[in-house]
Amino acid sequence: MGFAVMPLFRLARAGFVMAREGVFGLAHLPDLPAGPRLAIGFARLFERRSVRNKSAQLRLSDALNRLGPSYVKLGQFLATRADVVGKEAAQELSALQDRLPAFSQAEALKAIADQFGQPVEGLFVEFGEAVAAASIAQVHPAIVRDRDGSERKVAVKVLRPGVARRFKRDLDGFYLVARMAERFHPPSRRLRPVAVVDTLAQSVAMEMDFRLEAAGLSEMAENTAQDPAFRVPEVDWLRTAKGVLTMEWIDGRKMSDVDGLREDGLDLEALGANVIQSFLRHTLRDGFFHADMHQGNLFVEPDGTLVAVDFGITGRLTQRERRFLAEILFGFITRNYRRVAEVHFEAGYVPAHQDVDMFAQAIRAIGEPIHGHDASEISMARLLTQLFEVTELFEMHTQTQLIMLQKTMVVVEGVARSLNPHLDMWRTAEPVVGDWIREHLGPVGKLRDAGSVLGSMGRIANDLPIFADRIGRMSEEFEKMTTNGLRFDTETAEAIGKAEARHTRSGRVALWVIALSLAAIAVGVWH
């Protein structure tokens, strides 16, 4: 019973904190039905006066930071799901800063000792105080001694103590809200709120295992080994565990310090182009990209090399998706709107019953305004946003991987324009996109695809005897079922009976818990 009640009380506390921080004041009341409008009006009675002059971003940021790491991550995750929370809310959440107070040095030392089964002194020559802290982890500078006796500086990322337990507890509340929404609000089922929470849970679970982040760094290092002026920190695998990631210390300037970069004598226009081209190269060539490339995660070394850190959030695109993306971008560059429309239908993004010519007309309405204007007025990120808005009119289904790509493109373009306000996105993107098109969709690419198809057919031919054997066994089983009917053994029948009884009891208990909780809340409100 406690398991069912506690999420309700945690959600009530979260609602109170949001009310105090003025989050409900951001809702547009005229657009809401009478019931929600009355509830929001009641919640605003608890609003602190001091928050009324705060911006939307600050209200959300303060409320979510007060609620803790789980809610910060929820906010950042929902910023990538404009299809769920709406475009305006997604924009406000995208400004959410993932900064929390650092936990103590003693807790960090204990966490490292627990992970490796030995004191910190056995791993590091020196171990400094935290220099950055976020919802999941914080970073410490340290010195290590290699086998040859040489010393080097490293960055040590330590998981926040108790954060996994806190996430699991708060996720129970998120799941409760999602299930209630699907059950009692049929229109929300289209957005699949339970599946959204499932995705958040999986994303956070992966982000809290630093071995996976280390593997992402390693993969990116291999992919970009020959790339001009781009790299990632080297992982120290001997000092990396599930809750500790040790990597090379980067002596560079943060990309957010534009004035400092200018004082260093660096070519800001070249840096801006490098940010865009590196991201497109990773996306199209490798199908694996850093999905959180904001200024705080990018450093510039004295020679102008771009170094990306914090690979907790990454994105992937299949070869097929990369081809579609390249053709869409290249179609806009060359003003071939009919081809852009056809690609959407070939990819299955737009249902086949829609009219391709009407869709091409809608695409032209997006593409034509970008031609004949100054490059500083043209935004690839805005174009992709408009493209997804138009596709909604043509019943395009939500493509999670494309939303992640769109969100990252918005961030990357913002970083590049902070360095060069007159950046020509299309001229900058064309070498990467054009080269990929020529290599993969030209004669050489078609020959490669033909070879791949032949290889797949060969593998299928080799597996045919196995398929035939399986089909034969299935046919025998169906024949038995047709003759004798579907039968369960005694253990299966008993298990089904017990499960049904448990389901009935738990359903009654859950209904009583919810009824009592609502009654308690009602009494509290009226008294």
N, C-alpha and C positions, 0 to 999 in steps of 0.2 A: 504493500500500500504506500509506503514511504517513497518508493521509486516513482510512483505516479504523481504524488503530491508535490515533491520537491521541485521538479521542473516548472510547475505552475507558479510556485512562490518565487523562483529565480526570475521567471519571465515578468512577474508583477514588479519585482525590484528593478529590473531593466526598464520597464515602462515608466516607473517613478523617476529614475535617473534621467531618462530622455525627456520627460516632462519638465524636470527641474532645469535642464540645460537648454530648453526652448526648441527641441527638435520638432515637436508637434506644431509649432508655430510656422513651420516651413510649408505645411500642407495648404493647398489652394482650396479653401472651403467651398466656394460657389460650385466647384466641379464635383463635389462629393454628395452622395445621398444623405437624407436627413439623419439616419442612425449614426453613421461614422462622424458626421458633422457635429452632432450633439456630444459624442464621446470625446472628440478632439477638443471641443470647447471646454468640457469638464477637465480634461488633462491640463489645459493651459492655465487653470486656476493655481496649479502648483509651480508655475514657471517663475524663476527668479528674475527680479526686475533688471538685474545687471546684464542679462543675456540679450535683451531686446535690441541692443545696438550692435550685436555681433553678426558677422556674416554667416551665411549658411554653412560654409566650409568649417568655420571655427566651432559652430554649434555641434555639428556632427562629430568633428574631431575630438572636442572636449568630452562629449557624452560617451563615445566609443572608447576613448582612452580610460575614462573613469570605470567603465564596465570591464575592462581588462583585455588580455591578448585575444581571446576568442572572438570578441566583438570587433576588434580592430581588423582581424583577418576576415571576418564576415563582411565588413564594410569594403575592404580592398577587393574581395572576391566579387561582391555585387557590383562594383564599379566596372567590371568586365561584362556584366549581364544587363545591358541597357534594355534588352527584350523583357526582362523580369521587373526591374525597378523603374523603368522609364528613363528617357534621355537626360532630363534635367537632374534627376537624383544621381544618375551615374556620373555626370560631370562633377557634381559636388563631392561625391565619394572618391573620385579619382584624385582629389586634392588632399585626401586623408594622409597625414604623416604618421608613419609607423615608428613612433618614438615613445619609449617608456623609461622611467627611472631605472638606473642600473641596479642589479642585485649586488650584494656585498662580495668583497674579495674572498672572504672566508667560504662563502657558499660556492663560488667559482672553483676554488682550490679543492673543495670536497667533491664537487661534481666530477672534476678531472681525475682525482684519485680513485673514485668509485668506478669510473669508466675503464681505467687501465690497471686497477688493482695494485697501484704503487703510488708513492707520494709524488707530488709535482716536481720536487727537486731531482728525481730520477729521470725526468723527461726534459726539463728545461733548465738552462743555466740561470736565467732570469725570467720573471713573470710579472708584468706590470698591471696597473689598474686599468679598468675598462675605458676604452676611448669612444665607444658607440654602443647604444643599447636599443633594442627593438622588442616587438611583442614575443618573439620566439627565442631570441638569443642575444648575446652581446659579444663584442670583440675586444680582445686583450693583445697588447704587444708582448712579445717574448723573444728570448735568445736561445738557440739550440746549438749544440756542439756535434759536428759530424764525426765520423770514424777517423778521418784524417787529422782531427784536432782543430780544424777551422770552425769559426763561429759565424752564424748568420741570423738575421732578424726574421721573425715569422709573425703572422697574425693568427691568433687562436680564437675560434668561434665556439662559444660554450652555450649549450642549451639551457634555457631558463628553468630553474628547479621547479618541479610540480606542474609545468605547463601542459604536459601530456594529460595528466589527471584533470586539470582545469578544462581543457578542451573537450575531453570526453563528457564531463558533467554538463557543460554548456550545450554541447551538441544534442543531448537529450531534449533540451528545451527547444532547439531549432527544429528537431524532428517532430516534436509535439505540434508546433505551429504549422509546419508543412502538412502534416496529416490532417489536422483540423481544417486547413484551407481546402485541401482536396475533397474532404468529406462534405463540408457545409457550404462551400462556394464553388459550384460547378464551373464557372468561367475560368477559374484559376487552374483547372486541371490541364488546360492546354499548355501552360507554362511548366508543368511537372515540378512543383515545388519540392517534393520528396527527392526527386532525381537531382535537383539543384543542390540540396543539402548533402546527398551522397557524393556529388562531385567535390564539394567543399571539404568533406571529411577525408576523401582520398587525397586531395591536394595537400591538406595540412599534415596528414600522416606521412606523406613523402617528404614534405618540407622539414619535418622534425627528425628525419633520419639523415644525418649529415654524411653518411656513407654514399647515399644517393646523390647528394649535391657534389661530393667529391668526384663521383663517376661522371656527372654532367660536365664538370670542369675538365676532366681528363678527355672526354669525348670532344669537347669544344677545342681543346688544345691540339688534338690530332687533326681535326677538320681545318683549323686555321694556321697550321704550321708554316705554310708557304704564303699566307696572306700579307699584303703590305701594311705596315703600321697598325697592326691589331694583334693582341694576344690576351691570354688570361693567366692568373697566378698559377704557379706550379704547386701541386698538392704534396704534402708531406704525409705519405700513407702510414708510416710507422707511428705517427702521433695523431692518427685520425680514428675515431670510433663513432658509434651511433650518435652520441651526444656531444662529440668534440670534433671540430674540423681545424686542422692546422695547415696553413698554406703560406706561400711566399708573401713577405711584406712588400707592399708597393710604395716606392718612394716617388710619388707623383702628385700633381695638383688636381683637386676635384674639378670636374668640368663645370660645376655650378659657379666657380670663381672665375668668371669671364674676364674681369679686370686683371686678375693675377695672370691669366694665360696671355693676355695682351702684353703685360709687362715682361713676361718671359720671352717675348719676341716670337711667339708661335703664330703660324698662319691660321687665323680663325676660319677663313673660308675653306681651306683645305681640311681642317678638322671637321667642319660641318658636313662636307661631302663624304669624309671618311665614315662618319657615324651612319649616314644613310646607306652608303654602298656596302658597308660591313654587314648591316642588318639584312639588306636584300640578298647579299651573297650567302649568308647563313640560311636564310629562309628558302631561297630557290635552289641553291646548289646542294645544301646539306639536309634541308628539311628539319633542322633543329636550331631553334633560336632562343636567345635570352629574352624572356617575356616581361622583364622589369627594368628596361634600360633607361631609367631616369638619371638625372645629373649626379645624384648621390652614389650611384653604382658605377660611375665611369670616372676613371683617372687618366691623366695625360702625363706621360713621362717627359723628361727634358728634351728628348729628341723628337717629340711629337707623336710617339706611339700611343695608341688608345688601348687602355687596359680595362676590361669589364670584370666586375666582382659580383658576388651574391647571386649564385645560380639556384636559389631556392625555388624560383618559378621559371619554368621553361615551356616552350611550345614546340609541337611537332606537326609537320604536314607530310602526307604521303606523296609519292612521286606523281600520282594522278592529280592530287590537289595542287601541287606545285605547278604542274603544266597548266591547269586552269587559271591559277593566279597570274602566271606570266602572260598567258594569252589575253587575259582581261586587261592588265596594265598596258601591254603592248598595243592592244586594240584602241585604248584611249589615246596613247601617244601618236598612233598613226591615223586616228579618227575613223577606224573601221568599226562602226557601232553595230553593224549587222553581225560581225564575227563575235563581238562581245556578247551579244544577245544569244547567239547560237551556243557559245561556250557554257552559258548558264543552264541551257536546256540539256546539253550533253552531260554536264556534271550532275544533273538531277536536282539542282538548287531550285529550279522553277518547275512546277508540274507540267507534264506534257500537254495537258488540255488547254494551256494558255496559248495566246497568239504570239508567235515569235516576232512578227512585224510590229505589233503594238508595243512589245517589250523593247525592241530596237529603237522605236520612237522615244520611249521613256529614257532609254540610255543616252540618246542624242541630246535630250534636254539637260542631262547632267554634264556631258562632255563638251558640248559646243561653247558654253560660257568660259571655259578655261583657256580657249585659244584666242589669241589676239590681245591678251592682257599681260601686264607686267608680271614677271615670275613671282614677285613678292606677294602678289594677290592670289596665287594659285596654291591650294593645299591638297596634296594627295590624300592626307588623312580625312579631310572634309569630303573629298570626292568618294572615298570608300564608305564613309558614313551615309552620304546621300544615296549611294548605290544600294546599301542594305535597306534604307528607308523605302526606296522605290520597289525593291523586290518584295517587301511586305505586301504591297498592293497586288502583287501577282502570286500571293499565297506561298512565298518562299518559306521553307521550314528553317527553324533556328539551326545554324551550324556553329557549334560551340568553338571549334578550332578556328573558325574564321573570325568570331567575335574576339578571341584572344589576340589574333593577328591584327585586327583593326585597332584594338586598344593599344597594342604595342606600337603600331605605326603612328598613332596620335602622339604618344610620348616621344618617340624617336624624332619625329618631325619637329616637335616643340624644342627638343634639345638642339637640333641642327639649326633652327631659326634663331635660337638665342645666341648662337655664334655668328650667324650670317643672316640678318633679317631679309636680305634680297636673294636668298637661296632659290635657284631654279630647280625645283624638285624633279621636273621631267627630264631636263638635260642631265641632272646628276644621276637619275635612275636609269637612263637609257643604256649606258654601257653595260651594266650588269644584266638588266632585263633583256636587252638586245642580244648579248652574247649567249645567254641561256637559251633564248628562242632559236638562234641559229644553230647551236650545238645539239639541242634536243628535238627540234621540230624540222630541221633541215634534212638533207639526204643522209648525212652520217647518223643523225638521231633515228631516222626511220629504219636504217639498216640494223641499228642496235636493238630497236624495239622488235624487229622481225626475228632477230636471233633470240631475244628473250622469250618470244611466243613459242618458237621451236623448242627451246629448252624446257618450257613448261609442258608442252605436249609430250615430250620425251619422258618426263617424270610421271605424267599421267599414264602413259603406256606401260611403264614399269610397274605401276601400282594396280593395273587392271585385274590381275589374278587375285589380289587381296580383296578388291571391291566385289568381285564375282563370288568369292567365298562368303563374304559378309551377307550379300544379298541372298545367297542360298540358305544360310542359317535363318535369316529373317523370314524367308518364305515358309520354312518349316514351322517356325513359331506361330506365324499367322494361321497356318493350316490347323495346328493344334487348338488355337483359340476359337477358330470357326467351328471345329467339331465339338470341343468340350466346354467352350465358354471361358470367360476370364475368371481365374481362381486365385485366391490368396492363401498362403500357408497360415497356420494357426498364429504364429508370432506376429505376422503383418496385420492380421485382423484385430488382434489384441492391441497392438500399437495404435491403430487407427481409432479404436474405441476410446483409449485413454486420451489421445490427443484431442478428440472431439469434446470429451468431458472437461479437460483442462481449458479449452477455448471458451466453453460456455461459462465456466466459473470465472475465468479471468475477465470475460466481457462484462459479467454482472458486477464484479469488484470495480472495474474501471469506471462503469457508469455511476456507481455509488460515490467513488472518490471525486469524480468531476462534479456531481451534484452537491456534495458536502462542501467542496472547495468554493463553488460559486455561491453557495449559501453563506459561507464564512465571509467571503469578499463583500457580499451584499450587506451583511450585518455591519461590517467595518465601515462601509461607505455611509450607511444611514445613521450610524452612531458617531 
